[in-house]
């Protein structure tokens, strides 16, 4: 039951969803707060309508909330994707002056990571390149979802890129990106 979700837990959950949204969905930054609020409402509804059974722990609730949030963000991205392809990118959120000082270091890190990724992507197979092109919208898939084989290819390419970044930059790619958000 949702009665064990205190105000502090709800605040922490919203903050966690916002951080994840800013890190994973940079094009949706203007909508992240709305997505987080909708996710909390959907989570609350799910917990109220849930079949009686063993109580869910805080980790289980967090996983459910992030699953709801990711689904909502993916749906919103799919809706806004035609606008983005047409060149009507949403305006970036204004940055406070304090954050601009770290922009140079962040930009240099992103450039280094991009350089490593581009070098690694030139060595992958043609089938992997096609899967990456479909996933990024560079190749037409006529709106069809990726097949299981294509998703597996993308997973292997992501792991390969993360390993290359760790090998070249000496840091875990996921940790680097998480620290930047």
N, C-alpha and C positions, 0 to 999 in steps of 0.2 A: 504494500500500500504506500501511497505517496506521503503519508503523514510523517515518515522518517526523513523526508527531505527538508532540512532546515534552510533558513534564509542564507546562511553561510555556504551550505552545499550548493544551493541554486546559483548564488553569485559565482562560486568557483566553477560550476558547470558552464555558465554563460561565458566566463572569461576563457575557459579552455576551448569552447567552441569558436569564439572570436579569434583566438590565436591560431587554431587549426585552419580556420577559414582564410585568414590573411596569408598564412604560409602556403596552403594548397591551392587556393583559388584567387590569385592576385587580380584577375580581371573582374572579379565580383566584389571587390573591396567596398564599394558604396552600399552594397546590399547585405553585407555580412551581419550587421546588427539585427536586421529584420529576419534573416535566416536563423540566427541564434534564438531569437524570441519565438519564432514559429516552431523551431525544434523543441524548445522547452515546453510549449503548449502541447505539441504532439506527444512528447514523452509523458507528460502528465496524463493526457487522455489514455495513452496506452497502459499506464500503470493502474488507472482506475478501472479500465475495462478488462484487464488481464484476468485469466482464470485463476481461481485460488490455487495456491501451491506454495512451494518453498519461497521464502523471502529472497529478493534479489539483493546482492551486496552492492557496495558503492562502485566497484570495478565493473560489474555487469551493467549497472545503470549507465555508467560512463560510456561503455562500448555501444549500448543501444542508442544513446543520444548521438554519438558520433556517426553511427550508421544512418540514423534519420537525417542528420545534418548533411552528410555526404550525398545522400540520395536527393535531398532538396536542392543542394548546390549544383549537382550534375543536371538536374531537370532545368533549373534556372539558366545554367550555361547553355544547354541545348536550345532553349528559347531565345537567348540573346545572340547565339552564334551567327545567324544570318545578318544581324546588325553589325557584328564585329567584322564579318567577311566583307561587308559593303563599305567598310572604312569608318563607321560611326562608333568608334571605340568610346566607352564611357570615360568621363573625365576622371583623372586620378585624384585621389583624396589629397587635400593639401597637407604638406608635411610641416611640422613645427621646425623652427630655426635650429633647435638643439640637435635634431636628427640629421641635419645637412652636413655636419662635421664628419659623421661617420660614413657619408655617401662615397667619399673617395676610396676608402678601404673596402667598402662593400662592392663598389664598381670594379675595383681591381680584382677582388676575389671572384666575382661573377665572370669577368673576362678570362681569368685563368681557368675556371671550370668550363667555360664555353670552349676555349681553345682545346682542352683535353677531350671534351665530348666530340667536337668536330673531327679531331684527329682519329678518335676511336670509331666514329660512325663511318668513316671512309673505309674501314676494314671489315665491316659486317657484310653478311651475305645479301644478295639481291632480294630474297624473300623477306629478310628482316628489315631491309630498307623500305620495302613496300608496306609492311605492317606499321612501321613508324610513320610513313607518309599518310596512311589511312587514319591512324590515330590522331595525327596533328592536323588533319583536314587538308593536307597538301595534295592528296590523291582522292578521287571521287570513289565513294563506296555506295552511292545512291541512298544514303541515309540508313543503310543496314548496320546492325550492331556487329561488333567484331566477333569472329568465331572463337571457339575455345583455343584452337591452334594459334590464332593470331594473338590472343591475349597471352598465351604462354610465350610466344616469341617476344612480345613486348616486355614481359617480365624478365626474360633472359637478357634482353638488351639493356634494361634498366640496371640489372645486377652487374652487367659487364661495364657499364658506364660508371657505376658507383665504385667498382674495383679499380678502374683506371684513374678516377679522381683520387682515391686513397693512395694508389701507387705513385702518382705524379705529385700530388700536393701534400701527401703525408697525413691526411686527415680523413675521417669518415665523412662522406658527402652528405648523408642525412643529418649528421650532427652539425656540420657547417651550416646547412640551410635552416635547421631548427634554431641555431644560435642567432641567425640573422633576423628571424621573425620576432 
